Amino acid sequence: MNSFPKVIKNKKITRNWILQNKFRGKTIAFVPTMGYLHKGHLALVEKANKLADLTAVSIYVNPTQFGPNEDFQEYPRSLDQDLEKLATLNVDLVFAPSDKEMYPEGFVTTVHVDKLTAPLCGARRPGHFDGVTTIVSKLFNIINPDFAVFGEKDFQQLTVVKRMVKDLDFVVEIESCPTVRESDGLALSSRNQYLTSKQRKEAPVISQALNRVKELVAQNQITTPSEAEAKTKNIIKQNSTCAKIDYIQCLSADNLHEVNNFDNSTVLAAAVFFGKTRLIDNIKLT
Ligand code: AMP
């Protein structure tokens, strides 16, 4: 059994802790999260453990990445349970700041990544990625990690963060982890707990549809991205009474451009509402 991680809420104290450890020659891997941790988050922490001497995790529900009609207020928070989960792994530092610590009075700066934030979740959640890139930049400046680990479930976020790191010369290596799933295929998400039992029963239809379409592409029964999108929508509609499709789209994982032909970077991405709960998932098609 490992011990509970050190929890720091103040950014100056965090920075000093990091500096002291860097001075001792330690490398740091960082996992940013919004808490309410599940096995998907823990997989990122396990990867971080392998990458560097020390692992830092942030737990912060970032208000600026939520739209005015989104679930910022209801978003589940459970710091004590999160710390218990992290105590089963090797975590050296948890940075858990307040809103005032991250956005003090007078805060007016936004980090914006263009183009890559236009499609998919960027189109449906205006301002979302500005909130993400702003908070991730701040966290990178506070933690100054050698590595940062993100989940492939949020594949647009991963692409956007990688681009931001390149464009703004952050000295951090971005690593990723495959999506961790329930046994029925549903991608783990802190938002799954909003689902009613009927919605929870139907929600695996997203990953089932993505997997089925991947199979059909492999068998040459689907030969174009538009067929893949149509078939995915069809499977979801036919196998769920409460799913409402937000988007189903094939794009290139490299630049998030729509594609007319499959190549080895084609990703099929989905966002589907079950009631008010919006779930996302994706699969590499080739
Ligand atoms: P969140 O707390 O939802 O902001 O997620 C924090 C990090 O965990 C992000 O890099 C997500 O992509 C990643 N993540 C969330 N769910 C999963 C999952 N099911 N499998 C792997 N990574 C995940």
Boltz pocket constraint, residues with backbone or C-beta under 6 A from the ligand:
constraints:
  - pocket:
      binder: B
      contacts: [[A, 32], [A, 33], [A, 34], [A, 35], [A, 39], [A, 40], [A, 41], [A, 43], [A, 44], [A, 149], [A, 150], [A, 151], [A, 152], [A, 153], [A, 154], [A, 177], [A, 178], [A, 179], [A, 180], [A, 181], [A, 187], [A, 188], [A, 189], [A, 190]]
      max_distance: 6.0
